Amino acid sequence: MRLFWLPWGGVTANFALDAATTAEPNDFALSLGGVPVTGTSVTIPEGQFSVSITLSALDDTAADTDNESVVLNLAAGTGYQVSTTVNTQTINILDDEGSNAPTLTVPGPAPTYTENGAPLILDATATVFDPDSPNFDTGNLTASSHGGGNSERSPRHQSGGEELLPLAVMLPSAVSPSAPLQAATPPT
């Protein structure tokens, strides 16, 4: 970004966040020489013709759906002109949290399954919630028995937003054939 016709005695340069900015204000911080920038202006000291503003990504625990961007535009002010061609800077912030594990909620008591028995049908009001995406076309559901065995199966998307979770559990021979099952998500 460039300013022209800077006065010799220093100038306060204005900037603004562009509407194309996708990052939330709590996702980043601006600083100048290690001092936080509060507001939308910086001072270019007397005898200098530029300053470097540092953008620091702030770590949070929320997984963002996509990487984010901060778009800064130089704004008009007193004592300088803004370049008509070099007046915007875009900085990308990469998500470092990964994804949040989805949760499966089954009302009522823990379901049980008998080895080689009839299929286990979960309550029709069972829900899967994924804070990162409503798309359930891929992924795994892990069902664990109290004896330590588990099996993973992929969910299939059904019409109306309901999910069919095909669950075929292979219990090791050391586990009681009618061990209670608890739904769990794979470790992240």
N, C-alpha and C positions, 0 to 999 in steps of 0.2 A: 504494500500500500504506500502511496506516495503523496506527500504534500508539497506544494510549490510556493514560492515567494514567502518563505519564513522570515519574520523580522529578526534582526540581530539580537534583540533583547529577550528572546524566548517567546514561547507561545503555548496556549492551552489548546490541544487538539481534541476534537470530539469524535466519538465513534458510537455506533448503535449495533445491536444484535439484529440481524436480518430475519425476516419472517421465515426463511428457509431453515433456520436453526432448529434441529430436532432434539438437542440435549436440553434437559431441565436445568434450571439455575443451580440446583444443588449437585449437579454432575461435574462441575468444573469451577475453577477459580482463576482469576487474572491477577498478575502481579507485575510490578515494575521495579527492577533492582531489588527483589526480595520483599518489597512492601506491597501488601494487597491493594488492588485497584478497586475502589468502591465508587460506584457511579459510572458515568459514560464519558469521561474525559481523562486525559493525561497531560502533564506539563513537559514540554521539551525545553530543557534549560537553555539559558543564554549561551551562545557560542556553539551550540550543537544543532544538528539538522535532522536528527532522528533519535528514536528510542526503541528499545525492544521490549515488547510486552510478552510475558510468559503465560501460557495457558497450561494449567495443571489439572489433569483429570482427578476427580475426587473419588476415592474408593467407597463404594457402598455395598450393601449385601444383596441388593435387588438385582436379579438377572433382567437385563433389558432385552426387549424383543429383537432389537437390531442394534448394530453399531450406530452411534449418534454423531452428529456434526454440530459445530459451532461456526456460524458465519458472521464475521465482523465487517461492518462497512464504515469507512471514514465518513464523517458528517461535516457539513459546512460549519464554519466558525469565523471568528474575527482574526484578521491578520494573516490568513493563508488561503490558498486555493487547493481544492482536492482534484487530483488527477482524474480525468474522465475515463481512463483506460485501466489504471492500476489502483482501484479504490476498495477492493474486497479481498478478504482472506478467509479461506475455509480450512478448518482444522477438524480432523476426524478423531473421535474417541471410541476405542474398541472396548466392547464388553468383556470384562475379565471374570465375571462371576459364573459363567457357564449357565446351565439350566437348573431351574427349581424342579425337584422331583414331583411328579403328579401324585395325587392321593386317591384312594378308593375308599368309599364309605358304603358299608353294608349295614342297614338297620337290623336291629334284633340281635339274637345270640350269634356267636361265631358259627358259621356253617360247618357241617361235617361231611366227609366223603368216605365211602367204603371202597377199598381197592377192588377193581373189576366190577364195581356196582354201577347203578344207573348214573347218568350224567348229573352233575351237581348244577342246579339252577339257582342262581342268586336271586334275591328279592328284586322284583321289578323296579323298586325305587332305589336300587343301588346306583351310586353315581361315581363318575371319574371326573376329577378336577385337575386340570393342568394349568398353572398360572402363566406358563410361557406360550401356550398355543391351544386353540380349540381343535386342531387337526389331530385326529386319532388314527390316521391311516397307517401309522407305523408305531412301533414301541413294543415293550414287553411287560407282561404282568407276571410277577413271581409269586407263587403260592407256596408258603412254607409250612411244613408240618412241625409239630412239637418235637418230633424225633430228628429233625435236622434235614430231611430230604426236601427237595424243591423241584419245581418245573417251571419253565418259562414258555409262554405262548403269546402270539401277537394278537392285539385287538383288531376287530374289523368294524369299519364305520357302517352304521345303519341309518336309514332315513329318519328324519325328524330329530337328529342330534343324539339319538340314543346309541349306545355302544354295545355290541355283542362281544363278550370276552370269552373265547373258546378256552376252556380250562380243563386240560387232561393232566392229572397229577400222577406221577410215577412215584410211589412210596417205596423206599428200600425195605427189604425183607425184615429188617430188625425193628421196623416201626409197626405199631398196632394198626391193623387194617381199618380201623375206624377212628383214626386220629383227627382231632379238630384241626381245621385249616385256618390260617390267618393270612389275609392278603397283605403283601408287603411290596415295596418298590425296590428295584435294584439299587445298590449303593451308588452314590454319585461321586 
